[in-house]
């Protein structure tokens, strides 16, 4: 299970470096990264016979769900204001 998690994490890192056009794809890639981290935590939790890794994995997945909901809400609001959903439009958010 840990090798699958490492593969997901590496795949997510490479994807986020390559794919930067779509806001929705970036959210999906972040979800893949967090899924990889969660499966690594669960794998090592089973390996070391500790329950804390599984608890922390549930916390990571809950935070990922909240992050996706917030990102999609921002995406819907930008579509209502601007009328289009382009990734290049979001550079005006830089502070």
C-alpha positions as CSV (number, residue, x, y, z in Angstrom):
1,X,0.0,0.0,0.0
2,X,2.9,2.4,0.7
3,X,4.3,1.9,-2.8
4,X,1.0,2.8,-4.3
5,X,0.9,5.9,-2.2
6,X,4.4,6.9,-3.2
7,X,3.4,6.3,-6.9
8,X,0.3,8.5,-6.4
9,X,2.4,11.3,-4.8
10,X,5.1,11.3,-7.5
11,X,2.4,11.2,-10.2
12,X,0.7,14.2,-8.6
13,X,3.9,16.2,-8.3
14,X,4.8,15.6,-11.9
15,X,1.2,16.4,-13.0
16,X,1.1,19.6,-11.2
17,X,4.3,20.7,-12.8
18,X,3.0,19.8,-16.3
19,X,-0.7,20.6,-16.2
20,X,-1.5,24.2,-15.2
21,X,-4.2,25.1,-17.7
22,X,-7.4,24.1,-15.9
23,X,-8.4,25.0,-12.4
24,X,-10.5,21.9,-12.0
25,X,-7.6,19.7,-13.0
26,X,-5.3,21.4,-10.5
27,X,-7.9,20.6,-7.8
28,X,-8.0,16.9,-8.9
29,X,-4.3,16.7,-8.8
30,X,-4.2,18.1,-5.3
31,X,-6.7,15.4,-4.3
32,X,-4.4,12.8,-5.8
33,X,-1.5,14.1,-3.8
34,X,-3.5,14.0,-0.6
35,X,-4.7,10.5,-1.5
36,X,-1.1,9.4,-1.9
37,X,-0.2,10.8,1.5
38,X,-3.2,9.2,3.2
39,X,-2.4,5.8,1.7
40,X,1.3,6.1,2.9
41,X,0.0,6.9,6.4
42,X,-2.3,4.0,6.4
43,X,0.4,1.6,5.1
44,X,2.9,2.6,7.7
45,X,0.2,2.5,10.3
46,X,-0.5,-1.1,9.5
47,X,3.2,-1.9,9.3
48,X,4.1,-0.3,12.7
49,X,0.9,-1.4,14.3
50,X,-0.1,2.1,15.4
51,X,-3.6,3.5,15.1
52,X,-2.6,7.2,15.0
53,X,-1.6,7.0,11.3
54,X,-5.2,5.9,10.4
55,X,-6.7,8.7,12.5
56,X,-4.4,11.3,10.9
57,X,-5.3,9.9,7.5
58,X,-9.0,10.5,8.2
59,X,-8.1,14.1,9.2
60,X,-6.2,14.5,5.9
61,X,-9.1,13.2,3.8
62,X,-11.6,15.5,5.7
63,X,-9.3,18.5,5.0
64,X,-9.1,17.5,1.4
65,X,-12.8,17.4,1.0
66,X,-13.1,20.9,2.6
67,X,-10.4,22.2,0.3
68,X,-12.2,20.8,-2.8
69,X,-15.5,22.3,-1.7
70,X,-13.9,25.7,-1.1
71,X,-12.1,25.6,-4.4
72,X,-15.2,24.7,-6.3
73,X,-17.1,27.5,-4.6
74,X,-14.4,30.0,-5.6
75,X,-14.6,28.6,-9.1
76,X,-18.4,29.1,-9.3
77,X,-18.1,32.7,-8.0
78,X,-15.4,33.5,-10.6
79,X,-17.7,32.2,-13.3
80,X,-20.5,34.3,-12.1
81,X,-18.4,37.5,-12.0
82,X,-16.2,37.0,-15.1
83,X,-18.4,34.7,-17.2
84,X,-15.5,32.4,-18.0
85,X,-13.3,29.9,-16.2
86,X,-9.7,30.4,-17.4
87,X,-6.7,29.6,-15.3
88,X,-4.9,32.7,-16.5
89,X,-7.6,34.9,-15.0
90,X,-6.6,34.0,-11.5
91,X,-3.3,35.7,-11.6
92,X,-4.9,38.9,-10.4
93,X,-5.3,37.3,-7.0
94,X,-1.6,37.7,-6.3
95,X,-1.1,40.1,-3.3
